[in-house]
Amino acid sequence: MKGAFRLTTVAGVDISVHFTWLFAFALITWTLASNWFPSDYPHWAAYTYWVAAMLAALLLFASVLVHELAHSLVAIARGHKVRGITLFIFGGVSNIGGETRSARDEFLIAFVGPMSSLALSLVGYMALRAGVGGEDSPVEGILIYFTLANLLVGLFNLLPGFPLDGGRVLRSIIWAATGSTSRATAIASMVGIGFGWLLVSGGVYIAITDDVVSGLWMGFIGWYLKDSAAAVRRSGRRSVRSRGTLDGVLVSEVMSPPARPAEQGTSIAKLVDDYMIPFHRRSVPVVMGGRIAGVVTLQDLEGVHRDLWKETLVSAVMTRPPLLSVHPDDPISEAIGLIATHQIDEILVLDMDDLVGVVNRSDLVPYLHMN
């Protein structure tokens, strides 16, 4: 995801944080410190509200990370490749490569996320019942928020609005019942679009009649879900149109040899003059020690004035992992879906962290025209 930076690696899965996470962290902290905690604990010192609010917000995102790790670890156990997890303003997303191989895999990978959140909520509830932290203490306040937040995250994600986990569970059930992934995707994405519009409408109503901030937040979430479901529906339609030609075709059969990569110590000026202009390239992979370190696109260069190109290194502007990529053994429909959904010209082919090729739009034209 563009704008994300790698934080750490857990169980072999790269964990990244998108810059929009900072806005969510600030909003949650402000809401807890200025409203939630003061209304329930009026006797706390002023600084205690802010410290407790920051800890509670961090615990919430740690819980989201546990939720996404549950998805990723089950996916790995079922034989899928996980490229990484990114935390962002609306929570988190696991970048699981390739298409789900069966309705059972889809169900298990999706269902374990909400279950992990509900399990965390149960742990928080048991800690409260045991009197951890003492009555009216900051620990109690943080535990109450932790318990309620995880309960809401778990229940919300069980709602059948694709691409929420509940929507993916719905898709797996339809897939198992009909035997058709395309039909299951079409139905689940339509439900997701409707659910997104329902959240938008509810957010507008709440903003007008009650709480503007809560209403806007609900509306933004609904809009994001609606757009995500619509993108999946469009991608599914393209996949159906090309499936007759592309069944059994792997990325390794279509990809082009990897373009000459640039070292991360290369200046932008050299990148443009030696790597982009002579070969009419819109993007260039960046390597460090032979391993992929990022990619630079024309869009990445727009924020740097031309006078600074000679002194600015590509490492300062490149998009860092996790990157949009496919594996040589992935079906070519995976590359088509990513290129279409994200409106990009080409996608990297990575085997672990090694750049082994690229798939661009021109590589796909012969296959699509055959249909």
WOMO-V433895 format. One record per residue. N is the residue number from 1. SS is DSSP state (hx for helix, st for strand, lp for the rest). PSI is psi as a letter, one per 20 degrees, with the letter a starting at -180 (999 if undefined). Layout:
N,SS,PSI
N,SS,PSI
This chain:
1,lp,p
2,lp,p
3,lp,j
4,st,q
5,st,q
6,st,p
7,st,g
8,st,a
9,st,p
10,st,p
11,lp,k
12,lp,j
13,st,p
14,st,p
15,st,p
16,st,q
17,st,p
18,st,q
19,lp,h
20,hx,i
21,hx,h
22,hx,h
23,hx,g
24,hx,g
25,hx,g
26,hx,g
27,hx,g
28,hx,g
29,hx,g
30,hx,g
31,hx,g
32,hx,g
33,hx,h
34,hx,i
35,hx,f
36,hx,f
37,hx,g
38,hx,h
39,hx,h
40,hx,h
41,lp,m
42,lp,i
43,lp,i
44,lp,q
45,lp,q
46,hx,g
47,hx,h
48,hx,h
49,hx,g
50,hx,h
51,hx,g
52,hx,h
53,hx,g
54,hx,g
55,hx,h
56,hx,g
57,hx,g
58,hx,h
59,hx,h
60,hx,g
61,hx,h
62,hx,h
63,hx,g
64,hx,h
65,hx,g
66,hx,g
67,hx,g
68,hx,h
69,hx,h
70,hx,g
71,hx,g
72,hx,g
73,hx,h
74,hx,h
75,hx,g
76,hx,g
77,hx,h
78,lp,j
79,lp,j
80,lp,q
81,lp,p
82,st,o
83,st,i
84,st,r
85,st,p
86,st,p
87,st,p
88,st,a
89,lp,h
90,lp,j
91,st,d
92,st,r
93,st,p
94,st,p
95,st,n
96,st,p
97,lp,q
98,lp,r
99,lp,q
100,lp,p
101,lp,h
102,lp,r
103,hx,h
104,hx,g
105,hx,g
106,hx,g
107,hx,g
108,hx,g
109,hx,g
110,hx,g
111,hx,h
112,hx,h
113,hx,g
114,hx,h
115,hx,h
116,hx,h
117,hx,g
118,hx,h
119,hx,g
120,hx,h
121,hx,g
122,hx,h
123,hx,g
124,hx,g
125,hx,g
126,hx,h
127,hx,g
128,hx,g
129,hx,h
130,lp,i
131,lp,k
132,lp,p
133,lp,h
134,lp,q
135,lp,p
136,lp,j
137,lp,r
138,hx,h
139,hx,g
140,hx,g
141,hx,g
142,hx,g
143,hx,h
144,hx,g
145,hx,g
146,hx,g
147,hx,g
148,hx,g
149,hx,g
150,hx,h
151,hx,g
152,hx,g
153,hx,g
154,hx,g
155,hx,g
156,hx,g
157,hx,i
158,lp,i
159,lp,q
160,lp,l
161,lp,n
162,lp,p
163,lp,k
164,lp,r
165,hx,h
166,hx,h
167,hx,h
168,hx,h
169,hx,g
170,hx,g
171,hx,g
172,hx,h
173,hx,g
174,hx,h
175,hx,g
176,hx,h
177,hx,h
178,hx,h
179,lp,j
180,lp,o
181,hx,h
182,hx,g
183,hx,g
184,hx,g
185,hx,g
186,hx,g
187,hx,g
188,hx,h
189,hx,h
190,hx,g
191,hx,h
192,hx,g
193,hx,g
194,hx,g
195,hx,h
196,hx,g
197,hx,h
198,hx,g
199,hx,g
200,hx,g
201,hx,g
202,hx,h
203,hx,g
204,hx,g
205,hx,g
206,hx,g
207,hx,h
208,hx,h
209,hx,i
210,lp,e
211,lp,o
212,hx,g
213,hx,g
214,hx,g
215,hx,g
216,hx,g
217,hx,g
218,hx,g
219,hx,g
220,hx,g
221,hx,g
222,hx,g
223,hx,g
224,hx,g
225,hx,g
226,hx,g
227,hx,h
228,hx,g
229,hx,h
230,hx,h
231,hx,g
232,hx,h
233,hx,g
234,hx,g
235,hx,h
236,hx,h
237,hx,g
238,hx,g
239,hx,g
240,hx,g
241,hx,h
242,hx,i
243,hx,h
244,hx,h
245,hx,h
246,hx,i
247,lp,p
248,lp,i
249,lp,p
250,st,q
251,hx,h
252,hx,h
253,hx,i
254,hx,h
255,lp,q
256,st,q
257,lp,q
258,lp,p
259,lp,q
260,lp,o
261,lp,r
262,st,q
263,st,q
264,lp,i
265,lp,j
266,lp,q
267,st,q
268,hx,h
269,hx,g
270,hx,h
271,hx,g
272,hx,g
273,hx,h
274,hx,h
275,hx,h
276,hx,g
277,lp,g
278,lp,h
279,lp,j
280,lp,l
281,lp,q
282,lp,i
283,st,q
284,st,p
285,st,q
286,st,p
287,st,q
288,st,o
289,lp,k
290,lp,i
291,st,q
292,st,p
293,st,i
294,st,a
295,st,q
296,st,p
297,st,r
298,hx,h
299,hx,h
300,hx,h
301,hx,i
302,lp,h
303,lp,j
304,lp,p
305,lp,q
306,hx,h
307,hx,i
308,hx,j
309,lp,h
310,lp,h
311,lp,i
312,lp,p
313,st,q
314,hx,h
315,hx,h
316,hx,i
317,lp,i
318,lp,q
319,st,p
320,lp,r
321,lp,q
322,lp,p
323,lp,q
324,lp,p
325,st,r
326,st,r
327,lp,q
328,lp,h
329,lp,j
330,lp,q
331,st,q
332,hx,h
333,hx,h
334,hx,g
335,hx,g
336,hx,g
337,hx,g
338,hx,g
339,hx,g
340,hx,g
341,hx,g
342,hx,j
343,lp,l
344,lp,r
345,lp,h
346,st,r
347,st,q
348,st,q
349,st,o
350,st,p
351,st,o
352,lp,c
353,lp,j
354,st,p
355,st,o
356,st,i
357,st,a
358,st,q
359,st,o
360,st,r
361,hx,h
362,hx,h
363,hx,h
364,hx,h
365,hx,g
366,hx,h
367,hx,h
368,hx,h
369,hx,h
370,hx,h
371,lp,999
